[in-house]
Amino acid sequence: MRLGAAIIGSILLGLILLCCGGCSTGSAAASAAPPEWVHHHGGILQGAELHRAEQAANRFVGVINNPVRVQVLASDQPAAWSWPDGQIFLTAGLIRALDDDQIVAVIGHELGHLLRSGQASTTEALLGIKPDSDAESSADETCLRLLDRTATPRSSLRTALCNVLIRNDLSESLRAQLLMRINQLPSR
């Protein structure tokens, strides 16, 4: 009886996941960043920035079951994105503005999005995440747990966001969103 209920539960969960717009149900290539998007954001950059991003991503080895794949875009704007295929993009401008722990925190935040959407998994469950939080706050909460698992100071996420906030070219709405997130994060 229990095995039958487990199988039915698994089938129902699979059907729910197939119906969710944020879940990847096709091949990895179908959910990858389109080449036009990559080009629009400056194209892929090699060199020192990529090396720093890869070093930061390596801190998640043994914490995340999936390989953390990171690329650097040749843009001076500070930004980061994750795609359903598990690829994480950071801009060169972001990497140049942050220290190594802060880059780990940004990657952890993007991994938070991927973990919440089922596109990645951890070696252990990350407990205590509020299911009703908005996407950015949820990714921040997951990031803090990942930072704990990588022995990276939790304050790294807050200081990374503060370093982005001090830029003069941010819109007022983005500035307000960043301030709200910063105020929710621990200062230590």
C-alpha positions, 0 to 999 in steps of 0.5 A: 500500500505504501509503495503504491501511494509513493508511486502515485505521489511521484507521478503527481509530482512529475505532472505538476513539475511538467505544468510549471512554467519555471521548470525545465522540461526540455533538453538543456539546450532548449533552456540555455541562454540564447546566443542573441541574449549573450551577444546583447550583454557583451558576449563571453569574456575569457581571462582574469574575470572568468578565472575568479568566477570559476574559483568562486564556483569551485567553493560549491563542489561537494555542496551542490550535486550539479556542476556549477557552470559559470560564464562571464559577460563582457559588460561593465554593468553589475549583474548576474543571471541564472538560466534553467540549464544551470548556467550562471552568468556574471558580468565583468563589471560585477566581478571587478566590483566585488571581492572573492567572498562576495563573488561566492555570495552572488553565485550562491544567490543564483544557485538559490534560484536554481535550487528553488526551481528544481534545476539544481540539488544539494548534497543535503536538504537546506532546511528552513526556507519560507515557501511564501517568500518572493523569489529574490528573498528566497534566493537570498535565504538559500544563499545564506545556507550555502555560504554556511556550507562553504565557510564563506561569511554570511555578510558577503551577500550583504556587502556585495549588494551594498557594493552594487548599491553605491553605483550612480547609474541605478534606477530608483526602483532597483535602488529601493529593491536592493535596500529592502534586500540589504535590510533583510540580511544579517550584517555579520 
